[in-house]
Amino acid sequence: MDSYGDTILKGALEKTLANGMPKMFFNHDWDMPVGKWLSAQEDDVGLFVEGELTPNLSKSSDVYAAMKHGTLDGLSIGGYLKKGDYDEKDDGRVIRTWSSLMEVSAVVFPADGKARI
């Protein structure tokens, strides 16, 4: 369960990942991708992604420097859920299907404390 009370069940991302790779952003800023994801798959822990930052892009260089220094170490997903993708509960949602995973961002404060670079 993340800080919003959401729990994403294993397999929830399977269909959307079959449609292609999500974009890579910094802090969910959709103005300019900072890199690209080369692989993304669900495992027993969660979503595992591998990617590379865009060479010679100043924002990517800053992100890289912060990652190397250890000051940027979180990940977060972004996209769209449809009615029927999840069940409401008193303290959040149980997400069975994620309709459209648009992006995975390197973030300063991930909603899920275990979502790490």
N, C-alpha and C positions, 0 to 999 in steps of 0.2 A: 504494500500500500504506500502510495506516495504522499507528499504533503497536502495534496488536494483531496485525498481520500480515494483516489482511483487505484484500482488493481487491474492490470492487463493480464489476461489469461494466456497461457502458452498456446500458440496457434492463431492468436488474434491477428497477427500481422502477415500470415502466410499468403493470403490472396493479394494484398496490396504489394507485397514484395515481388510477387510473380509478374507484376505489371512494370517493373523496372526499378532502378535505384532511386532512392530519395536524394534530394539536393543536400549539400553541406553548407551551412551558414554559421555565423558567429552570433550568439545571443538572439536567435530567431529573426535576425535582420535580413529580410528578403531582398534588399537592394542589390546585393552582389554576392554570389557564392564565393566562399574562400577556398574551396577545393572540390574534390569529387570522391564519392564513396565507390570503392572498387568491389566490395562484397558486403552483403548484409544477410544475416540469417538468424533465426531464433534458435537458441540452445536451451539447456536446462536452467540457465541463470536468467536469461532475458534476450534482448536483441544485441547481437554481436556485429559490429561494423569495423571494416578496415578501409582506409582511404588515404588520400594524399592531398596536401595543400597545393594551391596553384603557385608555381614558381613566378617570381618577379611581380607579384601582386602585393602592394604595400600592406594591405589589411591582412593578407595571409602571413606575411613575414612577422607582423605584430602578434598574430595568433600563435605562430610557431614559437616565437621567443617566450611568450607567456606559458605555453605548454612545457617547453624545456626547463623553464625556471620553476615550474610546479605551481604557479599562481593561477593557471587556468587548467582545471582538471575534471570538469563535469560535462555530461552529455544530456540532451533533452530532445524529445521527438515533437514534431508538430504536423498537423494535418486536420482532417475532418472526420467526424463521426456522424452517423445517421441515426435517426430514431430506430430502435431495434438492434443496434450494435452493442448496446449495454443495458444493464439492469441498474436501476437506482436503488441505493440503500441509504440508511439514515446518515451515514458519514461519508458518502461518496458514490462511486460507480464501480461496477464490475464490468469490464470491457471484454466482450466475447469476440468481437470483430472490429478491426480498425479499417473503415471504408477506404480511406485515402491517406497514406503516409506520405506527406509532401517533403518533409525534411528532417534531418537529424543535425542538431546544432551543438557545437562546443559552447558551453555556457559557464558562467561564474557560479550560479546557484541552481543546481538541478532540482527538480521537484522530487525525484527519487534519489535519496542520498547515496545509493549504491550504483548509480549510473555514472561511471567514471571512465576517463580516458586512460 
